[in-house]
Amino acid sequence: MKQIQMVDLKGQYADIKEVVNASIQEVIDTTSFINGPKVHEFQKNLESYLGVKHVIPCANGTDALQIAMMGLGLKPGDEVITADFTFAATVEVIALLQLTPVLVDVDPDTFNIDVEAIRKAITPKTKAIVPVHLFGQAAPMEEIMALAKEHNLYVIEDNAQGIGGNYTYKDGTKAKTGTIGNVSSTSFFPSKNLGCYGDGGAIFTNDDDLAHIIRGIVNHGMYVRYHHDVVGVNSRLDSIQAAVLDAKLPKLDAYNKARQEAAAKYDEAFKNVSQVQTPVRKSNACSGNCNNCDCHVFHQYTLKLTGVDRNGLAKYLNENGIPCGVYYPIPLHKQKAYMDDRYNEADFQVTNALVEQVISLPMHTELDDEQIEFITEKVKAYING
């Protein structure tokens, strides 16, 4: 059996080596390292794939989220609602811009932001909602967009973990995650479903005016060289990373399908283990562990444990050569940087439980049946004592 990896980038590279190497060499040969033809090619190809009018590449996913907020003209003190159970970058950029983060609880099954919790958190100072498509599953966007429209709020999708996923509306129509809100951000960190070989990110929007503002922000506020029309930053996707991403983009659907197939095999292995809740797919197209649901692209495959020593299991798996992860061990509202006297622990019952219950198993495009069987048998062996 091959060594088990949490993310097998070497295995993935072996399959696309010739295309990637040729694309990188083309950039080197042309020496167009910043904003070169490869960046523009990738931008156009990603716009076509997503069905979105504007893709603005940038240096990383955290920049993408910050720039999206800058583009909307949010002011210090404006309140931005987001999920308590997610990576810190989501709340980090809110604080960096001197906005007021408002953290709310999540759904106990999908781990995505809870719509009723959003509703209760809205005040006259609220200006935006940031739903996160956590672990690769689409957040409940139809309800969030309706709530935003009711209260005249912006919606900024954090699509760092969900690229290539679909959201199904109640009428059966579909849209790619990241194309539904006013603006969206994504990350191309190497371990993402669409990852480069360094840092990278992008902003998506269908709003022409907003796209124009953002294009200036990413380039020092310039539309014409040395004419600084808006306050900007230096955040550009370099051409070598764009070359890698453009080589991978045609395979993104196949990559996500491989993840979904691996998830289905995990599901089957754990279906009679009462202490394990496998990832619940919940969309307007299905409710439950539907193997045909495309609302989840499994950036992570995350179990929720009941009556199991999660940390003990993690140690046991590592001792048996199985990497695993705990995403996330501390709620954002308990992080030193983001503590606030406004928060009431009673409002975070789900998140406070999840941080003690969740564990993520290896998930990537190269997982094979032998590895999945080994992983699942070891999990069950620990649970069964």
C-alpha positions as CSV (number, residue, x, y, z in Angstrom):
1,M,0.0,0.0,0.0
2,K,1.2,3.5,-0.8
3,Q,2.0,5.8,2.1
4,I,-1.2,7.6,3.1
5,Q,-1.1,11.4,2.7
6,M,-3.6,13.9,4.0
7,V,-3.2,15.6,0.6
8,D,-1.3,13.8,-2.1
9,L,0.1,16.6,-4.3
10,K,2.9,14.4,-5.6
11,G,0.5,11.8,-6.9
12,Q,-1.7,14.5,-8.5
13,Y,1.3,16.1,-10.1
14,A,2.5,12.9,-11.7
15,D,-0.7,12.7,-13.7
16,I,-0.4,16.3,-15.1
17,K,3.4,16.7,-15.0
18,E,3.9,17.2,-18.8
19,V,1.2,19.9,-19.1
20,V,2.3,21.7,-15.9
21,N,6.0,21.7,-16.8
22,A,5.3,22.9,-20.3
23,S,3.1,25.7,-19.0
24,I,5.7,26.8,-16.4
25,Q,8.4,26.7,-19.0
26,E,6.4,28.9,-21.3
27,V,6.2,31.5,-18.6
28,I,9.9,31.3,-18.0
29,D,10.6,31.6,-21.8
30,T,8.5,34.7,-22.1
31,T,9.7,36.2,-18.8
32,S,6.2,37.6,-18.3
33,F,6.1,36.8,-14.6
34,I,3.6,39.4,-13.4
35,N,0.2,39.9,-15.1
36,G,1.4,38.0,-18.1
37,P,-0.6,36.2,-20.7
38,K,-1.0,33.1,-18.5
39,V,-2.8,35.1,-15.8
40,H,-5.3,36.5,-18.4
41,E,-5.8,33.1,-20.0
42,F,-6.6,31.5,-16.6
43,Q,-8.9,34.4,-15.7
44,K,-11.0,34.0,-18.8
45,N,-11.1,30.2,-18.5
46,L,-12.2,30.4,-14.9
47,E,-14.9,32.9,-15.8
48,S,-16.2,30.5,-18.4
49,Y,-16.1,27.5,-16.0
50,L,-17.9,29.3,-13.2
51,G,-20.4,31.2,-15.4
52,V,-19.4,34.5,-13.7
53,K,-18.7,37.8,-15.5
54,H,-15.6,38.8,-13.6
55,V,-12.7,36.9,-12.1
56,I,-10.0,39.1,-10.6
57,P,-6.9,37.1,-9.6
58,C,-4.9,38.1,-6.6
59,A,-2.1,36.9,-4.3
60,N,-3.9,34.6,-1.9
61,G,-7.3,33.8,-0.5
62,T,-7.1,36.1,2.6
63,D,-6.3,39.0,0.4
64,A,-9.2,38.1,-1.8
65,L,-11.6,38.3,1.1
66,Q,-10.1,41.6,2.3
67,I,-10.2,43.1,-1.1
68,A,-13.8,42.1,-1.6
69,M,-14.7,44.0,1.5
70,M,-12.7,47.0,0.5
71,G,-14.4,47.0,-2.8
72,L,-17.8,47.3,-1.2
73,G,-16.7,50.4,0.7
74,L,-17.5,49.1,4.2
75,K,-16.6,51.6,6.9
76,P,-15.0,51.1,10.4
77,G,-17.6,50.1,12.8
78,D,-19.9,48.4,10.2
79,E,-21.0,45.0,11.5
80,V,-20.2,41.9,9.4
81,I,-21.8,38.6,10.3
82,T,-20.0,35.3,9.8
83,A,-19.7,31.8,11.2
84,D,-17.9,31.0,14.5
85,F,-16.8,27.6,13.2
86,T,-14.3,28.3,10.4
87,F,-10.7,29.3,9.7
88,A,-9.5,32.6,11.3
89,A,-8.9,34.3,7.9
90,T,-12.6,35.0,7.6
91,V,-12.8,37.1,10.7
92,E,-9.2,38.3,10.5
93,V,-9.9,40.5,7.5
94,I,-13.0,42.0,9.1
95,A,-10.9,43.0,12.1
96,L,-8.0,44.3,9.9
97,L,-10.4,46.7,8.2
98,Q,-11.7,47.9,11.6
99,L,-15.1,46.5,10.8
100,T,-17.0,44.8,13.7
101,P,-17.1,40.9,13.4
102,V,-20.3,39.4,14.6
103,L,-19.8,35.6,15.0
104,V,-22.8,33.3,15.0
105,D,-23.4,29.6,15.4
106,V,-23.6,26.9,12.7
107,D,-25.9,24.0,11.6
108,P,-25.1,20.9,13.7
109,D,-25.2,18.6,10.6
110,T,-23.6,20.7,7.7
111,F,-21.4,22.9,10.0
112,N,-22.3,25.8,7.8
113,I,-23.6,29.1,9.1
114,D,-27.1,29.0,10.6
115,V,-29.6,31.2,8.9
116,E,-31.7,31.8,12.0
117,A,-28.6,32.7,13.9
118,I,-27.8,35.3,11.2
119,R,-31.4,36.7,11.5
120,K,-31.1,37.1,15.3
121,A,-27.7,38.9,14.9
122,I,-28.8,41.6,12.5
123,T,-28.8,45.1,13.9
124,P,-29.0,48.6,12.3
125,K,-25.2,48.5,12.0
126,T,-25.1,45.3,10.1
127,K,-23.8,45.8,6.5
128,A,-22.8,42.3,5.3
129,I,-23.0,38.6,5.7
130,V,-20.1,36.2,5.0
131,P,-21.2,32.6,4.5
132,V,-18.4,30.1,4.3
133,H,-18.9,27.0,2.1
134,L,-17.2,25.0,4.8
135,F,-15.3,21.8,4.0
136,G,-16.6,22.1,0.4
137,Q,-20.4,22.1,1.1
138,A,-22.5,24.9,-0.2
139,A,-24.0,27.1,2.5
140,P,-27.8,27.8,2.4
141,M,-27.5,30.6,-0.1
142,E,-31.1,31.0,-1.2
143,E,-32.2,31.7,2.3
144,I,-29.1,33.9,3.0
145,M,-29.7,36.0,-0.1
146,A,-33.4,36.4,0.8
147,L,-32.4,37.6,4.3
148,A,-29.8,40.0,2.8
149,K,-32.3,41.5,0.4
150,E,-34.8,41.9,3.2
151,H,-32.3,43.9,5.3
152,N,-30.4,45.5,2.4
153,L,-27.1,43.7,3.2
154,Y,-24.2,42.6,1.1
155,V,-23.3,38.9,0.8
156,I,-19.6,38.0,0.5
157,E,-19.1,34.3,-0.2
158,D,-16.0,32.7,1.3
159,N,-15.5,30.0,-1.3
160,A,-11.9,29.1,-0.3
161,Q,-13.0,25.5,0.4
162,G,-15.8,25.0,-2.1
163,I,-14.6,25.8,-5.7
164,G,-16.4,23.7,-8.3
165,G,-19.3,22.9,-6.0
166,N,-22.9,23.6,-7.0
167,Y,-25.8,25.2,-5.2
168,T,-29.3,23.9,-6.2
169,Y,-32.2,26.4,-5.8
170,K,-35.6,25.3,-4.8
171,D,-36.8,25.5,-8.4
172,G,-34.0,23.0,-9.4
173,T,-31.7,25.5,-11.1
174,K,-28.1,25.4,-10.2
175,A,-25.3,27.9,-9.7
176,K,-21.6,27.5,-8.9
177,T,-20.7,28.4,-5.3
178,G,-19.0,31.8,-5.4
179,T,-21.2,33.2,-8.1
180,I,-24.4,33.9,-6.0
181,G,-23.5,36.7,-3.6
182,N,-22.5,40.2,-4.4
183,V,-18.9,39.1,-4.4
184,S,-16.9,36.1,-3.6
185,S,-13.3,35.1,-2.6
186,T,-11.4,31.9,-3.1
187,S,-8.0,30.5,-2.3
188,F,-5.6,28.5,-4.5
189,F,-3.5,27.3,-1.6
190,P,-1.8,24.0,-2.8
191,S,-4.1,21.7,-0.8
192,K,-7.3,23.3,-2.1
193,N,-9.5,21.4,-4.7
194,L,-8.0,23.7,-7.3
195,G,-4.6,24.6,-5.9
196,C,-1.4,26.1,-7.3
197,Y,2.2,25.5,-6.2
198,G,2.5,28.5,-3.9
199,D,0.0,31.1,-2.8
200,G,-2.9,32.4,-5.0
201,G,-6.4,33.6,-4.8
202,A,-9.2,35.3,-6.7
203,I,-12.3,37.5,-6.4
204,F,-15.5,36.7,-8.3
205,T,-18.4,39.1,-9.1
206,N,-21.2,39.7,-11.6
207,D,-21.2,43.4,-10.8
208,D,-19.4,45.5,-13.4
209,D,-18.8,48.5,-11.3
210,L,-17.6,46.5,-8.3
211,A,-15.2,44.5,-10.6
212,H,-13.7,47.8,-11.8
213,I,-13.1,49.0,-8.3
214,I,-11.5,45.7,-7.3
215,R,-9.2,45.7,-10.3
216,G,-7.8,48.9,-9.1
217,I,-7.5,47.8,-5.5
218,V,-5.4,44.8,-6.3
219,N,-2.9,46.9,-8.2
220,H,-2.1,49.8,-5.8
221,G,-5.3,51.6,-6.7
222,M,-4.1,52.1,-10.3
223,Y,-6.0,51.9,-13.5
224,V,-3.4,54.0,-15.3
225,R,0.2,53.6,-14.3
226,Y,1.1,56.0,-11.5
227,H,-2.4,57.3,-11.3
228,H,-3.8,56.1,-7.9
229,D,-7.6,56.5,-7.9
230,V,-8.5,54.4,-4.9
231,V,-6.6,53.1,-1.9
232,G,-5.2,49.8,-3.0
233,V,-2.8,47.0,-2.1
234,N,-0.3,45.0,-3.9
235,S,-1.9,41.6,-4.5
236,R,-1.3,39.9,-7.8
237,L,-1.4,36.3,-8.9
238,D,2.0,35.5,-10.5
239,S,2.1,34.0,-14.0
240,I,3.7,30.7,-12.9
241,Q,0.9,30.0,-10.4
242,A,-1.6,30.9,-13.1
243,A,0.0,28.5,-15.5
244,V,-0.3,25.7,-12.9
245,L,-4.0,26.6,-12.2
246,D,-4.8,26.7,-15.9
247,A,-3.4,23.3,-16.4
248,K,-5.5,21.9,-13.5
249,L,-8.7,23.7,-14.2
250,P,-9.9,21.3,-17.0
251,K,-9.6,18.5,-14.5
252,L,-11.4,20.2,-11.6
253,D,-14.7,18.4,-12.1
254,A,-12.9,15.1,-12.3
255,Y,-10.9,16.0,-9.1
256,N,-14.1,16.8,-7.3
257,K,-15.8,13.6,-8.6
258,A,-12.9,11.6,-7.2
259,R,-13.3,13.2,-3.8
260,Q,-17.1,12.5,-3.9
261,E,-16.4,8.9,-4.8
262,A,-13.9,8.5,-2.0
263,A,-16.4,10.2,0.4
264,A,-19.1,7.7,-0.6
265,K,-16.7,4.8,0.2
266,Y,-16.0,6.3,3.6
267,D,-19.8,6.7,4.1
268,E,-20.4,3.0,3.3
269,A,-17.7,1.8,5.7
270,F,-19.1,3.8,8.6
271,K,-22.8,3.3,7.9
272,N,-23.3,0.9,10.8
273,V,-21.0,2.7,13.3
274,S,-23.4,4.5,15.6
275,Q,-20.7,6.6,17.2
276,V,-19.8,8.2,13.8
277,Q,-21.8,10.8,11.9
278,T,-20.6,11.0,8.3
279,P,-20.8,14.3,6.4
280,V,-24.5,15.2,5.9
281,R,-25.2,16.6,2.4
282,K,-28.1,19.0,2.8
283,S,-29.4,21.0,-0.2
284,N,-32.6,21.6,-2.0
285,A,-31.7,18.6,-4.2
286,C,-31.3,16.1,-1.3
287,S,-31.2,15.9,2.5
288,G,-28.9,13.3,3.9
289,N,-25.9,11.3,2.7
290,C,-26.9,11.3,-1.0
291,N,-24.0,10.0,-3.1
292,N,-25.3,11.8,-6.2
293,C,-25.5,15.3,-4.5
294,D,-23.1,17.8,-6.0
295,C,-23.5,20.3,-3.2
296,H,-20.4,19.0,-1.5
297,V,-16.9,18.8,-3.1
298,F,-15.2,17.5,0.0
299,H,-12.3,19.8,0.6
300,Q,-12.3,17.9,3.9
301,Y,-14.0,14.7,4.9
302,T,-15.0,15.4,8.5
303,L,-16.6,13.0,10.9
304,K,-18.6,14.0,14.0
305,L,-18.0,11.6,16.9
306,T,-20.2,10.7,19.8
307,G,-18.8,8.9,22.9
308,V,-15.4,8.6,21.3
309,D,-12.1,10.1,22.6
310,R,-11.4,12.2,19.6
311,N,-7.8,13.1,20.6
312,G,-7.1,9.5,21.5
313,L,-8.4,8.5,18.0
314,A,-6.2,11.1,16.3
315,K,-3.1,9.8,18.3
316,Y,-4.0,6.2,17.3
317,L,-4.4,7.0,13.7
318,N,-1.0,8.9,13.6
319,E,0.7,5.9,15.2
320,N,-0.7,3.7,12.4
321,G,0.6,6.0,9.7
322,I,-2.7,7.7,9.0
323,P,-2.6,11.5,9.0
324,C,-5.7,13.3,10.2
325,G,-6.8,16.8,11.2
326,V,-8.9,18.7,13.6
327,Y,-10.6,21.6,11.8
328,Y,-11.1,23.6,14.1
329,P,-10.1,23.0,17.7
330,I,-11.0,26.4,19.1
331,P,-14.1,28.5,18.3
332,L,-13.3,31.9,16.9
333,H,-15.2,33.6,19.7
334,K,-12.8,32.0,22.2
335,Q,-9.6,33.0,20.3
336,K,-7.7,35.6,22.2
337,A,-7.6,38.0,19.2
338,Y,-11.4,37.9,18.7
339,M,-12.9,37.6,22.2
340,D,-15.7,40.1,22.9
341,D,-17.8,40.7,26.0
342,R,-20.9,40.9,23.7
343,Y,-20.8,37.1,23.1
344,N,-23.0,34.7,25.1
345,E,-21.8,31.1,25.4
346,A,-25.5,30.0,25.1
347,D,-25.4,31.3,21.5
348,F,-22.6,28.9,20.5
349,Q,-23.8,25.5,21.7
350,V,-23.2,23.8,18.3
351,T,-19.8,25.2,17.7
352,N,-18.7,24.6,21.3
353,A,-19.7,20.9,20.8
354,L,-18.2,20.5,17.3
355,V,-14.7,21.6,18.4
356,E,-14.6,18.5,20.7
357,Q,-16.2,16.1,18.2
358,V,-14.8,16.6,14.7
359,I,-12.0,14.8,13.0
360,S,-11.0,15.0,9.3
361,L,-9.7,11.9,7.5
362,P,-7.4,12.0,4.4
363,M,-9.2,13.3,1.4
364,H,-7.7,14.0,-2.0
365,T,-7.9,12.9,-5.6
366,E,-5.4,10.0,-5.4
367,L,-7.0,8.0,-2.5
368,D,-7.4,4.4,-3.5
369,D,-9.7,1.6,-2.2
370,E,-6.9,-0.1,-0.3
371,Q,-6.0,3.1,1.6
372,I,-9.7,3.8,2.4
373,E,-10.2,0.3,3.7
374,F,-7.1,0.6,5.9
375,I,-8.2,4.0,7.2
376,T,-11.7,3.0,8.0
377,E,-10.8,-0.3,9.6
378,K,-8.4,1.4,11.9
379,V,-11.0,4.0,12.9
380,K,-13.5,1.2,13.6
381,A,-10.9,-0.8,15.5
382,Y,-10.2,2.1,17.9
383,I,-13.9,2.8,18.4
384,N,-14.7,-0.9,19.1
385,G,-11.8,-1.2,21.5
